[in-house]
Amino acid sequence: MFLLKDELSSSAIAKLTAQGAYTLVSSTDAAQNDGTSDDIWLKRLEIFKNVQNKLLSYTRAKAASGSLVILCIAVGLFSLASLLTMNEYAVLAITITFALSSVSYLFTAMFCIVITEQRDHIKIQFFESNHELEAVEKKLSLVERGSNKVVAAISL
């Protein structure tokens, strides 16, 4: 869950942060609370990197379950087309694999949509604060658009 600074008081933001909600506050408030604004940019980059890694893992799981669905359908159609007699345990195994991978595909597809929205929200926050994300040479950099100055960078 992402919140803007103007939506809640600082005590409510601290409670939500302790519960796992991410807050994106202005750098002046962050400098007063956490020390420097560079720390805030690094935290935001870490949040973006974590969301991106989570999206990649769910995308891989979605691809694996989709492959299993297609494989089960192909085996089933091949056995019907060639009129091969299959063991009842093989048919049961293919049916169970098809059902579980179909459900898994649906859930991972929904998670991918939600995580993509989170990633896009973070990108919009960077864009609104006049910054761009660049991934070059295994390093994620936050560049200020006006001066092309690297504000913060973390390794991927």
C-alpha positions in Angstrom: 0.0 0.0 0.0 1.4 3.4 -0.9 0.4 6.6 0.7 1.1 10.2 0.0 2.3 12.4 2.8 -0.7 14.7 2.7 -3.1 11.8 3.4 -2.1 11.0 6.9 -0.4 12.5 9.9 3.2 11.5 10.7 2.1 9.3 13.6 -0.3 7.4 11.4 2.4 7.0 8.7 4.8 5.6 11.3 2.2 3.1 12.4 1.5 2.0 8.8 5.2 1.7 8.1 5.6 -0.6 11.1 2.8 -2.7 9.6 4.5 -3.0 6.3 2.9 -0.2 4.3 5.3 1.8 2.2 5.1 5.6 2.4 6.5 8.1 0.0 7.1 11.4 1.7 8.8 14.6 0.5 12.5 14.8 0.9 12.4 17.7 3.3 10.2 15.8 5.8 12.5 12.8 5.3 15.6 14.8 6.0 14.1 15.9 9.3 13.1 12.4 10.3 15.7 10.0 9.1 18.9 12.1 8.7 19.5 12.9 5.0 17.5 12.9 1.9 20.0 10.5 0.3 18.8 7.8 2.7 15.2 8.4 1.5 16.2 8.0 -2.2 18.2 4.9 -1.4 15.2 3.4 0.5 12.9 4.3 -2.4 15.3 2.6 -4.8 15.4 -0.5 -2.6 11.6 -0.6 -2.5 11.5 -0.4 -6.3 14.2 -3.1 -6.6 12.2 -5.4 -4.2 9.0 -4.9 -6.1 10.7 -5.5 -9.4 12.3 -8.7 -8.2 9.0 -9.9 -6.8 7.4 -9.2 -10.2 10.1 -11.2 -12.0 9.6 -14.2 -9.7 5.8 -14.2 -10.2 6.3 -13.8 -13.9 8.5 -16.9 -14.0 6.0 -18.9 -11.9 3.2 -17.8 -14.3 5.3 -19.0 -17.3 6.0 -22.3 -15.6 2.3 -22.9 -14.8 1.2 -21.9 -18.3 3.7 -24.3 -19.7 2.3 -27.1 -17.6 -1.2 -26.3 -18.7 -0.2 -26.5 -22.4 1.7 -29.7 -21.8 -1.2 -31.4 -20.1 -3.5 -30.3 -22.9 -1.1 -31.5 -25.6 -0.7 -34.9 -23.9 -4.4 -35.3 -23.5 -5.1 -34.3 -27.2 -2.4 -36.6 -28.4 -3.7 -39.6 -26.5 -7.2 -38.9 -27.9 -6.0 -38.4 -31.5 -3.8 -41.4 -31.6 -6.3 -43.6 -29.7 -3.7 -44.8 -27.3 -4.8 -46.5 -24.2 -3.4 -44.8 -21.1 -3.2 -46.1 -17.6 -5.9 -44.7 -15.3 -3.2 -43.4 -12.9 -1.6 -41.5 -15.8 -4.9 -39.9 -16.7 -5.5 -39.0 -13.1 -2.0 -37.5 -12.8 -2.5 -35.4 -16.0 -5.9 -34.2 -14.8 -4.6 -33.2 -11.4 -1.6 -31.5 -12.9 -3.8 -29.6 -15.3 -6.2 -28.5 -12.5 -3.4 -27.3 -10.1 -1.4 -25.6 -12.8 -4.6 -23.8 -14.1 -5.4 -22.5 -10.6 -1.7 -21.6 -10.1 -1.7 -19.7 -13.4 -4.8 -17.7 -12.5 -3.4 -16.7 -9.1 0.1 -15.7 -10.4 -1.5 -13.7 -13.2 -3.5 -11.7 -10.6 -0.4 -11.2 -8.5 1.5 -10.0 -11.5 -1.2 -7.4 -12.2 -1.1 -6.1 -8.6 2.6 -6.0 -8.4 2.8 -4.2 -11.8 0.5 -1.6 -10.5 2.7 -1.1 -7.4 5.8 -0.8 -9.6 4.1 1.7 -11.9 3.0 3.7 -8.8 6.6 4.0 -7.6 7.7 5.0 -11.1 5.1 7.7 -11.2 6.3 9.0 -7.8 9.8 9.2 -9.2 8.6 11.0 -12.3 6.5 13.5 -10.3 9.6 14.3 -8.2 11.5 15.1 -11.5 13.7 11.9 -11.4 14.2 9.0 -13.8 15.3 5.4 -13.1 18.2 4.0 -15.1 19.5 0.4 -15.0 23.0 0.3 -16.4 25.9 -2.1 -15.7 24.1 -4.0 -12.9 23.4 -0.7 -11.1 20.0 1.0 -10.6 20.5 4.7 -10.6 18.1 7.6 -9.9 18.9 10.5 -12.1 17.6 14.0 -11.7 16.0 15.0 -15.1 16.9 18.7 -15.0 20.7 18.4 -14.4 21.3 14.7 -15.3 22.9 14.3 -11.9 22.9 10.8 -10.3 21.0 11.3 -7.0 21.3 7.7 -5.7 22.4 4.3 -7.0 22.2 0.8 -5.7 23.5 -2.5 -7.2 21.1 -4.9 -8.8 
